[in-house]
Amino acid sequence: MASLAIVTGGTRGIGYGIAQQLASQGYNLILGYNANQESASTAKATLESTYNIQVCLVKGDIALESTIEKIFQCLEENFQGELTAFVHNAGLYVGMTTKSESSGAISAASDANSLLGSGKWDSFDKYDYYQNVYPKCFIRCVEKAINYMKDAHGYIVAISSPGCNNTTTPKLQYALPGQAKTVVEFLTRYYALTLAKRRITVNVVIPGFVKTEAWDFVTSKFGGVESEVIKDRIQSTPMQRWASPLEIGAVVAFLCSPQAAFITGVALPVDGGLHLS
């Protein structure tokens, strides 16, 4: 039977780059997405026609346990319950990289600085939302995924980001999503140790500046990705260029292949040297 990968947030941006590279290796795919039906349908059609694979789409906010249930129900109904790889890519920074597209995201939309350091932590709605998107989702998915993986034939990869780990200085405005991703980075090491005897690998990839449509939203107040402000920011990085989603996808696909079977518990920057800045 062909290999199967689940990719959360797999129909746009970095997630779609990951899906393309996995598809090029012959993976069938279950792709999660939140709201953009048009992009999801286009991604499915393109992947199936280009790579001659099967793609199933699962819509829903990944912060909700019911969405995760739907993903694994799809696995059982369409792929005989055999899973090779799980990639937790889905994520957002509400009001920065994305608009509020769900009730949970709406409650998380205000600036983190309005809470952090203010002495006014009277509501944990925003904190809880990011915990659900990142570590809680990762735990829920991994605990399910490993029941469908064969020993010595399973790969788990999480996607993190700069500013929430020891490789870069902390980004204060990124506090709420950042601390949630930090927990995911710890969890990858925990699961790497736990699953090593089964020879299932668990790693995390830390992209830098990746040119996706999310950056159009981020940079709109500066005049877009081609503005001088953004160009100067990219020029200040060691390799002085954006990454493409396919470059991140290629590393993830490698980590989901037999060639990487002896790599586990690694937090790997794929950022053109940004972590050296």
Backbone bond lengths (Angstrom), bond angles and torsions (degrees), N, CA, C in turn:
res aa  C-N    CA-C-N  psi(-1)  N-CA   C-N-CA  omega(-1)  CA-C   N-CA-C  phi
1 M - - - 1.470 - - 1.523 109.90 -
2 A 1.326 117.37 142.48 1.463 122.08 -179.95 1.521 110.84 -64.37
3 S 1.327 115.70 153.55 1.459 120.96 177.37 1.521 110.18 -67.32
4 L 1.317 115.79 151.61 1.465 122.09 179.11 1.512 109.62 -129.89
5 A 1.335 116.59 136.47 1.462 122.29 175.12 1.518 110.16 -125.60
6 I 1.310 115.60 140.33 1.466 122.68 167.53 1.521 107.28 -99.07
7 V 1.333 116.93 129.53 1.462 121.73 176.54 1.523 107.73 -126.74
8 T 1.313 118.02 112.06 1.459 119.94 175.37 1.522 108.68 -75.54
9 G 1.321 116.41 141.62 1.465 120.12 -175.74 1.510 111.28 60.01
10 G 1.321 117.00 43.80 1.460 121.06 -168.96 1.514 116.47 -97.16
11 T 1.320 119.08 9.57 1.465 119.72 -174.37 1.520 114.24 -109.67
12 R 1.331 117.51 -4.31 1.468 121.09 178.11 1.523 110.01 -144.35
13 G 1.318 115.79 161.26 1.454 121.90 171.19 1.516 114.14 57.73
14 I 1.338 115.69 -138.15 1.461 121.03 -179.81 1.522 110.74 -58.96
15 G 1.313 116.63 -39.88 1.463 120.16 -179.13 1.521 112.57 -59.70
16 Y 1.317 116.19 -38.91 1.464 119.20 179.31 1.528 110.39 -71.44
17 G 1.338 117.39 -36.41 1.454 120.29 173.83 1.528 111.37 -59.33
18 I 1.333 116.02 -40.90 1.466 121.00 176.60 1.520 110.12 -63.88
19 A 1.341 116.29 -45.50 1.462 120.33 -179.97 1.530 111.24 -59.56
20 Q 1.329 117.05 -42.59 1.464 120.60 179.63 1.522 111.62 -61.29
21 Q 1.316 116.57 -45.11 1.461 119.54 -177.08 1.533 111.61 -70.28
22 L 1.317 117.60 -37.69 1.457 119.80 175.33 1.528 110.64 -65.73
23 A 1.325 115.97 -40.90 1.469 119.96 178.64 1.526 110.77 -61.43
24 S 1.325 116.51 -37.18 1.466 120.00 179.75 1.522 111.55 -65.72
25 Q 1.344 117.03 -20.67 1.459 121.78 175.38 1.520 112.43 -89.79
26 G 1.323 116.94 2.65 1.459 120.75 178.29 1.508 115.16 93.60
27 Y 1.332 117.64 7.98 1.460 120.86 178.21 1.526 111.09 -70.68
28 N 1.337 117.20 132.83 1.457 121.20 158.69 1.523 107.32 -76.30
29 L 1.348 116.08 158.88 1.461 118.66 -168.99 1.527 112.58 -136.94
30 I 1.331 114.62 140.92 1.462 122.37 162.31 1.520 105.96 -111.95
31 L 1.329 116.67 116.92 1.458 121.91 -175.60 1.525 110.25 -111.72
32 G 1.322 116.02 123.30 1.449 120.38 174.31 1.513 110.95 -89.34
33 Y 1.335 116.09 148.42 1.465 121.39 175.00 1.517 107.75 -152.88
34 N 1.335 115.25 161.04 1.464 119.16 -173.72 1.524 113.06 -97.03
35 A 1.343 117.33 -55.50 1.461 117.50 -168.12 1.518 115.36 -137.70
36 N 1.329 118.72 -28.41 1.461 120.75 -170.27 1.524 110.76 -86.20
37 Q 1.333 116.07 89.11 1.466 122.15 -177.32 1.526 111.82 -63.60
38 E 1.331 116.88 -38.45 1.463 120.37 -178.12 1.532 111.21 -63.09
39 S 1.322 116.93 -47.30 1.468 120.39 178.85 1.520 111.27 -63.42
40 A 1.333 116.26 -39.63 1.462 120.03 179.93 1.525 111.38 -63.76
41 S 1.322 116.67 -44.66 1.465 120.45 -179.84 1.522 111.42 -65.01
42 T 1.331 116.28 -39.49 1.466 120.59 177.60 1.525 110.87 -64.45
43 A 1.328 116.19 -43.30 1.461 120.22 178.93 1.523 111.14 -60.72
44 K 1.301 116.74 -45.81 1.469 121.32 179.86 1.528 110.89 -59.79
45 A 1.329 116.74 -49.20 1.467 120.64 -177.62 1.531 111.10 -62.72
46 T 1.329 116.20 -42.37 1.471 119.97 -178.34 1.514 111.61 -66.58
47 L 1.322 116.74 -45.05 1.460 120.71 -179.21 1.524 111.67 -64.21
48 E 1.311 116.63 -42.45 1.466 119.43 -178.24 1.521 111.77 -68.04
49 S 1.336 116.89 -40.93 1.463 119.05 -178.16 1.529 112.13 -75.12
50 T 1.312 116.96 -33.68 1.470 120.63 -177.38 1.518 112.80 -77.37
51 Y 1.333 116.43 -40.21 1.463 120.10 -171.00 1.534 113.72 -113.17
52 N 1.313 117.08 -1.16 1.471 121.40 178.00 1.526 111.69 56.51
53 I 1.334 115.21 49.12 1.461 122.16 179.44 1.522 109.02 -122.97
54 Q 1.330 115.85 174.73 1.458 121.55 175.11 1.512 110.11 -103.09
55 V 1.329 117.10 132.98 1.462 122.49 179.32 1.521 109.18 -126.49
56 C 1.316 116.55 128.99 1.459 122.20 172.69 1.526 109.01 -114.75
57 L 1.315 115.73 139.84 1.460 122.02 179.79 1.523 110.15 -107.00
58 V 1.329 115.64 140.03 1.465 121.22 175.89 1.519 107.59 -129.72
59 K 1.319 115.82 117.75 1.464 121.50 -177.72 1.524 110.89 -94.03
60 G 1.342 115.82 140.13 1.454 119.49 174.20 1.512 112.39 152.64
61 D 1.316 116.01 158.12 1.457 122.79 177.06 1.526 108.45 -72.01
62 I 1.326 117.29 118.52 1.456 122.01 -175.91 1.527 111.69 -66.47
63 A 1.326 117.51 -13.75 1.461 120.62 175.86 1.523 111.94 -70.24
64 L 1.326 116.81 -16.74 1.457 121.30 -177.16 1.524 110.62 -95.27
65 E 1.321 116.28 134.01 1.468 120.43 179.31 1.528 110.98 -62.65
66 S 1.334 117.33 -29.77 1.470 120.81 179.72 1.528 111.51 -63.80
67 T 1.331 117.93 -33.03 1.460 120.88 177.28 1.522 110.41 -67.07
68 I 1.312 117.11 -41.44 1.466 121.17 178.15 1.520 110.45 -63.53
69 E 1.320 116.36 -39.51 1.467 119.85 176.55 1.525 110.80 -59.54
70 K 1.331 117.07 -40.51 1.456 120.64 179.53 1.527 111.82 -64.43
71 I 1.327 116.27 -38.11 1.464 120.49 179.95 1.527 110.38 -61.16
72 F 1.321 116.80 -46.04 1.463 119.28 -176.84 1.524 112.23 -79.41
73 Q 1.310 117.34 -22.99 1.459 119.82 170.29 1.529 109.88 -66.06
74 C 1.327 116.23 -39.86 1.463 121.39 175.91 1.528 110.48 -60.88
75 L 1.326 116.98 -41.17 1.461 121.94 177.89 1.523 111.17 -58.67
76 E 1.312 116.81 -45.63 1.459 120.45 -177.97 1.524 112.15 -70.31
77 E 1.314 116.43 -38.32 1.461 119.94 -174.44 1.526 113.16 -78.95
78 N 1.336 117.55 -28.85 1.461 120.00 -172.06 1.525 114.78 -113.90
79 F 1.339 117.46 -16.98 1.465 119.44 -173.79 1.529 112.71 -133.60
80 Q 1.318 116.87 25.57 1.465 122.64 174.47 1.526 113.05 53.82
81 G 1.319 116.47 24.94 1.452 120.51 173.77 1.508 115.55 66.71
82 E 1.341 117.70 28.87 1.465 120.70 177.93 1.525 109.23 -115.78
83 L 1.338 116.20 119.12 1.458 122.59 -174.64 1.522 110.00 -122.51
84 T 1.333 115.30 136.63 1.459 120.37 178.52 1.528 112.03 -103.52
85 A 1.342 117.42 -42.89 1.465 119.93 -173.59 1.525 110.54 -138.64
86 F 1.320 114.91 144.67 1.466 121.87 171.69 1.518 108.10 -126.25
87 V 1.329 116.93 126.72 1.463 122.56 179.46 1.527 108.56 -123.21
88 H 1.334 115.46 116.42 1.469 118.94 177.41 1.528 108.53 -95.56
89 N 1.320 114.29 94.35 1.459 121.53 -179.89 1.520 112.55 -102.79
90 A 1.321 118.06 -28.41 1.461 121.55 -172.11 1.516 111.09 -55.14
91 G 1.313 115.81 135.93 1.446 120.93 178.33 1.508 110.52 -175.33
92 L 1.305 115.66 169.97 1.455 120.46 -178.11 1.509 109.01 -165.41
93 Y 1.308 113.95 159.52 1.455 121.55 168.56 1.507 104.64 -126.76
94 V 1.325 115.60 96.99 1.460 120.93 -171.00 1.520 110.74 -60.75
95 G 1.329 114.87 129.83 1.445 121.27 -178.73 1.511 113.37 86.34
96 M 1.342 117.19 -7.67 1.461 120.92 179.22 1.523 110.48 -117.89
97 T 1.347 117.03 -60.03 1.468 119.71 179.61 1.518 112.27 -99.29
98 T 1.313 117.25 -9.77 1.453 119.81 -176.68 1.518 109.80 -154.99
99 K 1.318 115.21 159.09 1.449 120.92 171.99 1.525 108.58 -83.24
100 S 1.322 116.10 168.62 1.458 120.56 176.45 1.525 108.26 -76.93
101 E 1.339 115.93 112.18 1.465 119.93 -174.46 1.524 112.38 -115.55
102 S 1.318 118.34 8.46 1.455 121.64 177.17 1.514 108.21 -152.52
103 S 1.326 115.96 163.73 1.463 119.18 -178.21 1.517 111.07 -61.54
104 G 1.333 117.35 -38.11 1.456 120.14 178.50 1.502 112.29 -65.32
105 A 1.340 115.88 -41.11 1.451 119.97 -179.29 1.520 111.07 -67.18
106 I 1.314 117.16 -36.96 1.462 120.51 179.28 1.520 110.33 -59.38
107 S 1.327 116.75 -41.67 1.462 119.93 -179.22 1.515 112.19 -69.80
108 A 1.350 116.69 -16.44 1.463 121.02 -178.64 1.514 113.04 -100.11
109 A 1.330 117.79 7.54 1.447 120.78 -164.83 1.522 115.48 -78.92
110 S 1.318 120.11 -18.78 1.457 119.00 -175.33 1.514 111.32 -75.27
111 D 1.324 116.27 161.76 1.459 122.90 -176.55 1.523 110.91 -62.05
112 A 1.344 116.39 132.88 1.463 120.49 179.09 1.524 111.25 -58.77
113 N 1.319 116.77 -31.91 1.460 119.76 -177.19 1.522 112.92 -65.97
114 S 1.345 115.75 -16.34 1.458 118.04 177.13 1.524 111.02 -71.20
115 L 1.342 116.43 -15.42 1.458 120.43 177.65 1.512 112.12 -110.20
116 L 1.314 116.54 -50.75 1.459 119.89 -172.05 1.519 111.35 -66.88
117 G 1.322 116.23 128.16 1.450 121.77 179.72 1.509 114.43 75.59
118 S 1.323 116.76 6.34 1.462 119.75 -177.24 1.521 112.36 -98.03
119 G 1.341 116.19 -13.97 1.461 118.99 -174.28 1.512 112.88 71.60
120 K 1.340 117.05 18.36 1.470 120.93 -174.71 1.522 111.29 -122.82
121 W 1.327 116.33 41.20 1.462 119.01 177.39 1.529 109.04 -78.31
122 D 1.335 115.97 66.59 1.461 120.34 -179.72 1.523 111.34 -92.02
123 S 1.326 117.36 -6.34 1.458 121.01 177.86 1.517 109.02 -142.36
124 F 1.332 116.18 133.20 1.453 121.26 179.90 1.526 111.66 -107.23
125 D 1.329 117.63 18.36 1.464 120.64 -178.95 1.522 111.47 -58.71
126 K 1.328 115.95 -45.21 1.461 120.01 -177.81 1.526 110.66 -67.38
127 Y 1.313 115.87 -45.30 1.459 121.20 177.37 1.525 110.04 -58.37
128 D 1.321 117.27 -48.29 1.460 121.53 -176.99 1.524 111.80 -62.94
129 Y 1.323 116.58 -36.55 1.465 118.43 -178.75 1.526 110.76 -62.35
130 Y 1.323 117.18 -48.16 1.459 119.52 -179.87 1.526 111.71 -66.98
131 Q 1.322 117.57 -33.02 1.464 120.06 174.24 1.528 110.62 -62.11
132 N 1.312 117.08 -38.06 1.464 120.99 178.90 1.523 111.65 -70.26
133 V 1.335 117.20 -37.54 1.464 120.79 -179.53 1.523 111.29 -69.46
134 Y 1.315 117.40 -38.13 1.468 120.91 -173.53 1.536 113.05 -104.16
135 P 1.330 121.36 -88.51 1.468 118.00 -171.36 1.519 115.34 -64.44
136 K 1.332 118.70 -41.26 1.456 118.88 -178.54 1.521 110.69 -65.53
137 C 1.328 116.33 -41.84 1.464 119.93 177.17 1.526 110.18 -62.32
138 F 1.332 116.78 -44.07 1.458 120.31 -178.75 1.527 110.77 -60.51
139 I 1.324 116.94 -46.13 1.465 120.39 178.98 1.518 110.76 -62.33
140 R 1.324 116.41 -48.37 1.463 119.52 -178.76 1.526 111.31 -58.13
141 C 1.331 115.76 -44.31 1.462 119.89 -177.02 1.529 112.01 -70.93
142 V 1.323 117.13 -44.26 1.463 119.82 -178.68 1.525 110.58 -64.59
143 E 1.329 116.92 -42.88 1.459 119.59 -179.54 1.526 111.45 -60.99
144 K 1.326 117.07 -31.19 1.462 120.42 175.40 1.530 111.23 -81.18
145 A 1.339 116.34 -44.20 1.461 120.95 -172.77 1.521 112.34 -59.66
146 I 1.335 117.29 -40.66 1.465 119.54 -174.24 1.529 112.27 -66.66
147 N 1.321 117.03 -17.96 1.464 119.77 176.22 1.525 112.11 -74.91
148 Y 1.327 117.23 -16.07 1.462 121.88 -179.11 1.530 112.27 -107.07
149 M 1.330 116.95 -0.38 1.465 121.08 -177.75 1.526 110.69 -99.94
150 K 1.324 116.35 140.38 1.455 121.60 174.86 1.529 109.49 -83.56
151 D 1.299 116.57 150.20 1.457 120.71 175.48 1.524 109.83 -59.14
152 A 1.338 115.42 139.36 1.468 122.96 -179.57 1.520 112.47 64.43
153 H 1.317 116.20 17.86 1.471 119.23 -179.74 1.530 109.44 -148.50
154 G 1.337 115.65 46.77 1.450 119.63 179.63 1.514 111.06 -145.79
155 Y 1.349 116.06 139.72 1.455 121.90 -176.88 1.521 108.54 -135.85
156 I 1.334 115.86 133.79 1.461 121.70 178.03 1.522 107.59 -127.73
157 V 1.340 116.39 130.30 1.462 121.79 -179.61 1.526 108.70 -135.06
158 A 1.317 116.55 133.80 1.465 122.04 172.28 1.522 108.75 -111.09
159 I 1.322 116.29 151.15 1.464 122.08 176.43 1.522 108.58 -108.54
160 S 1.324 116.37 123.41 1.462 121.70 177.84 1.530 108.30 -110.23
161 S 1.325 117.18 -155.37 1.462 120.75 179.45 1.514 109.56 -161.75
162 P 1.344 118.05 162.68 1.477 120.32 178.61 1.521 111.21 -65.42
163 G 1.304 115.14 159.81 1.461 119.91 173.05 1.505 114.33 91.01
164 C 1.337 117.43 2.87 1.464 119.07 -179.16 1.529 110.75 -137.80
165 N 1.335 116.33 24.74 1.458 120.29 -177.37 1.527 108.61 -148.78
166 N 1.315 115.93 177.74 1.462 120.39 -175.68 1.523 113.35 -75.16
167 T 1.319 118.24 -8.04 1.459 120.06 -177.41 1.518 112.87 -82.53
168 T 1.329 118.46 -15.19 1.465 121.09 -179.50 1.525 109.50 -139.75
169 T 1.322 115.48 163.35 1.461 119.58 175.87 1.528 109.88 -68.79
170 P 1.329 117.83 147.71 1.463 119.62 -179.28 1.519 111.64 -66.53
171 K 1.319 115.95 139.50 1.460 122.24 176.92 1.527 107.92 -99.71
172 L 1.330 116.59 108.99 1.458 120.74 -171.78 1.518 112.36 -60.52
173 Q 1.335 116.84 -37.29 1.461 119.32 -178.50 1.526 112.29 -72.89
174 Y 1.342 116.07 -8.08 1.464 121.56 -177.27 1.525 110.91 -104.85
175 A 1.326 116.55 19.36 1.456 120.73 -169.12 1.521 113.58 -59.80
176 L 1.321 118.68 -47.11 1.462 119.70 -173.45 1.528 112.64 -70.51
177 P 1.337 119.99 -54.20 1.471 117.08 175.67 1.525 112.25 -67.76
178 G 1.332 117.08 -33.17 1.459 120.76 -176.80 1.507 113.34 -62.72
179 Q 1.333 117.92 -46.31 1.457 119.00 -178.44 1.522 110.78 -67.47
180 A 1.326 117.39 -28.97 1.465 119.86 177.08 1.529 110.94 -68.16
181 K 1.348 116.43 -40.25 1.463 119.41 177.60 1.530 111.44 -69.71
182 T 1.319 117.00 -31.48 1.454 119.74 175.65 1.521 110.92 -58.93
183 V 1.314 116.78 -40.80 1.461 120.73 178.05 1.523 110.34 -63.32
184 V 1.336 117.35 -39.63 1.466 120.45 177.82 1.529 110.34 -61.28
185 E 1.331 117.22 -39.84 1.467 119.72 178.29 1.528 110.91 -61.95
186 F 1.334 117.25 -40.43 1.463 119.13 175.17 1.524 110.90 -64.50
187 L 1.322 116.47 -42.72 1.460 120.38 -178.26 1.521 112.52 -61.82
188 T 1.334 117.65 -32.49 1.468 118.78 177.99 1.526 110.24 -63.85
189 R 1.311 117.05 -38.29 1.466 119.39 177.85 1.532 111.25 -69.53
190 Y 1.312 115.16 -39.98 1.465 119.54 177.43 1.526 110.55 -59.98
191 Y 1.328 116.64 -50.73 1.470 119.75 -178.58 1.529 111.51 -68.56
192 A 1.337 117.16 -32.00 1.465 119.42 176.39 1.528 110.28 -58.53
193 L 1.326 117.20 -44.42 1.466 120.75 177.52 1.525 111.35 -67.64
194 T 1.315 115.97 -43.59 1.459 120.08 -176.45 1.525 111.94 -64.04
195 L 1.329 116.77 -37.84 1.464 121.26 -173.48 1.521 114.16 -98.75
196 A 1.337 116.39 1.49 1.460 118.93 -177.01 1.523 112.35 -60.17
197 K 1.329 117.93 -38.09 1.457 120.08 -179.74 1.527 111.98 -64.17
198 R 1.318 115.54 -27.08 1.475 118.92 175.68 1.523 111.79 -86.49
199 R 1.322 116.03 -2.99 1.466 123.03 -178.11 1.532 111.95 57.56
200 I 1.334 114.43 38.17 1.463 122.67 168.84 1.520 106.63 -99.65
201 T 1.319 117.60 125.50 1.461 120.46 -175.15 1.530 110.97 -93.09
202 V 1.336 114.62 149.35 1.463 121.37 -179.57 1.524 108.32 -138.42
203 N 1.326 116.76 119.72 1.464 121.35 -176.82 1.524 110.39 -140.52
204 V 1.334 115.16 165.81 1.460 120.43 176.65 1.519 109.21 -129.74
205 V 1.322 116.24 138.49 1.461 123.43 177.77 1.526 108.28 -109.29
206 I 1.349 116.41 135.51 1.464 121.68 -178.44 1.528 108.44 -116.55
207 P 1.327 118.72 94.54 1.464 120.39 178.42 1.525 111.14 -70.61
208 G 1.330 115.36 160.72 1.455 121.29 171.36 1.513 109.65 -100.97
209 F 1.337 116.67 -127.20 1.460 121.07 178.42 1.529 109.20 -83.29
210 V 1.329 115.92 110.64 1.458 121.90 -177.88 1.519 107.97 -115.51
211 K 1.318 116.78 126.55 1.462 120.86 -173.32 1.527 110.58 -78.03
212 T 1.319 114.91 98.42 1.455 122.54 178.44 1.522 108.67 -129.98
213 E 1.318 115.73 172.21 1.465 119.51 -179.21 1.529 111.96 -66.16
214 A 1.334 116.73 -21.07 1.459 118.93 177.08 1.521 111.10 -60.52
215 W 1.337 116.06 -33.09 1.459 119.20 -179.87 1.526 111.99 -71.70
216 D 1.327 118.07 -22.23 1.467 119.65 173.59 1.519 109.93 -61.59
217 F 1.344 115.05 -39.83 1.460 120.79 179.18 1.527 110.59 -70.40
218 V 1.337 115.57 -43.41 1.467 120.98 -178.74 1.525 111.42 -61.55
219 T 1.344 115.99 -42.84 1.465 120.67 -170.63 1.520 113.78 -94.25
220 S 1.319 117.90 1.43 1.468 120.28 -175.37 1.526 112.80 -57.97
221 K 1.333 117.18 -35.28 1.468 119.40 -178.42 1.524 112.23 -73.72
222 F 1.340 116.81 -13.72 1.461 120.99 177.41 1.529 112.39 -99.80
223 G 1.338 116.56 -4.51 1.457 120.49 -177.75 1.505 114.29 104.66
224 G 1.352 117.49 14.22 1.454 121.31 176.16 1.517 113.21 95.11
225 V 1.335 115.90 176.65 1.465 121.26 -174.95 1.521 112.41 -68.22
226 E 1.335 117.25 -18.45 1.462 120.26 -179.95 1.526 112.48 -94.60
227 S 1.327 117.02 5.35 1.460 119.97 179.12 1.524 110.12 -69.88
228 E 1.319 116.57 157.44 1.460 120.94 -178.59 1.529 111.28 -63.39
229 V 1.333 117.20 -35.19 1.464 120.82 179.53 1.521 110.45 -60.04
230 I 1.318 116.42 -46.77 1.462 120.62 -177.52 1.526 110.63 -73.64
231 K 1.315 117.10 -39.20 1.471 119.75 177.15 1.523 110.83 -59.84
232 D 1.332 116.63 -42.45 1.469 120.37 178.42 1.525 110.95 -63.35
233 R 1.340 116.18 -37.78 1.472 119.40 179.49 1.523 110.37 -64.72
234 I 1.305 117.28 -43.17 1.462 120.37 179.96 1.526 110.17 -68.10
235 Q 1.326 117.35 -38.91 1.460 120.95 179.23 1.529 112.01 -64.90
236 S 1.327 117.23 -21.96 1.463 120.50 -179.28 1.524 112.27 -81.45
237 T 1.327 117.62 -7.62 1.463 120.43 177.87 1.524 109.40 -85.09
238 P 1.326 118.80 156.01 1.470 120.55 -173.53 1.522 114.57 -54.84
239 M 1.330 119.50 -44.38 1.464 120.49 -177.91 1.526 112.82 -91.41
240 Q 1.322 116.20 -6.28 1.470 122.45 170.64 1.531 113.81 57.57
241 R 1.311 115.77 38.08 1.466 119.18 175.73 1.523 110.11 -157.99
242 W 1.324 114.42 163.68 1.450 121.15 172.01 1.529 109.59 -75.00
243 A 1.327 116.63 155.64 1.458 121.60 164.34 1.528 108.08 -91.00
244 S 1.303 116.26 159.77 1.460 120.85 172.09 1.521 109.12 -101.66
245 P 1.332 118.62 153.09 1.470 120.23 176.47 1.526 112.84 -55.74
246 L 1.329 116.94 -31.84 1.466 119.81 179.74 1.525 111.80 -66.14
247 E 1.328 117.30 -31.88 1.467 119.73 178.27 1.528 110.65 -66.94
248 I 1.318 116.67 -41.07 1.467 119.91 176.23 1.526 109.08 -67.00
249 G 1.323 115.67 -42.18 1.458 120.35 179.52 1.509 112.95 -60.21
250 A 1.334 116.75 -36.74 1.465 120.46 -179.54 1.523 111.30 -63.79
251 V 1.332 116.76 -38.71 1.472 120.33 178.83 1.523 109.97 -68.82
252 V 1.331 116.93 -43.10 1.467 120.20 178.41 1.524 110.44 -62.08
253 A 1.338 116.70 -43.58 1.461 119.96 179.41 1.526 111.36 -62.27
254 F 1.336 116.88 -37.57 1.469 120.46 175.62 1.523 110.56 -61.56
255 L 1.343 116.67 -44.77 1.461 120.57 179.89 1.524 111.85 -67.08
256 C 1.323 117.58 -17.20 1.464 122.84 177.43 1.523 111.38 -103.04
257 S 1.323 115.97 31.61 1.458 121.27 -178.49 1.531 110.18 -131.93
258 P 1.337 118.17 160.10 1.469 120.85 177.99 1.522 112.96 -59.29
259 Q 1.336 117.98 -24.59 1.464 120.92 178.75 1.524 112.04 -62.89
260 A 1.336 116.80 -22.33 1.471 121.13 -179.02 1.523 112.01 -108.72
261 A 1.314 117.01 21.14 1.461 120.92 -173.44 1.522 114.11 -65.32
262 F 1.344 117.81 -15.64 1.464 120.99 -179.21 1.524 111.84 -108.65
263 I 1.329 116.24 15.27 1.465 121.74 177.43 1.521 108.49 -109.74
264 T 1.310 117.56 118.68 1.460 120.03 178.64 1.525 110.25 -152.22
265 G 1.333 115.87 149.37 1.464 121.47 179.26 1.506 114.23 75.34
266 V 1.332 117.50 20.24 1.465 122.32 -175.37 1.522 110.93 -98.65
267 A 1.330 117.10 136.68 1.468 122.82 168.92 1.519 106.74 -105.28
268 L 1.310 117.49 105.04 1.458 122.84 -167.69 1.527 111.80 -107.38
269 P 1.338 118.93 110.26 1.470 119.71 173.00 1.528 110.31 -69.52
270 V 1.313 115.84 130.43 1.476 121.93 172.86 1.516 104.94 -124.60
271 D 1.336 115.43 78.15 1.456 120.00 -163.40 1.522 114.26 -142.03
272 G 1.339 118.24 16.49 1.445 120.07 179.43 1.514 114.29 62.38
273 G 1.338 116.17 24.97 1.473 120.07 178.93 1.504 114.47 91.55
274 L 1.334 118.65 7.06 1.473 120.96 -178.92 1.529 111.70 -55.54
275 H 1.328 117.25 -36.28 1.459 120.48 -178.03 1.535 111.72 -68.12
276 L 1.324 117.44 -12.09 1.471 121.14 177.13 1.527 112.58 -88.87
277 S 1.322 115.91 -11.10 1.470 120.28 -174.80 1.527 110.75 -70.19
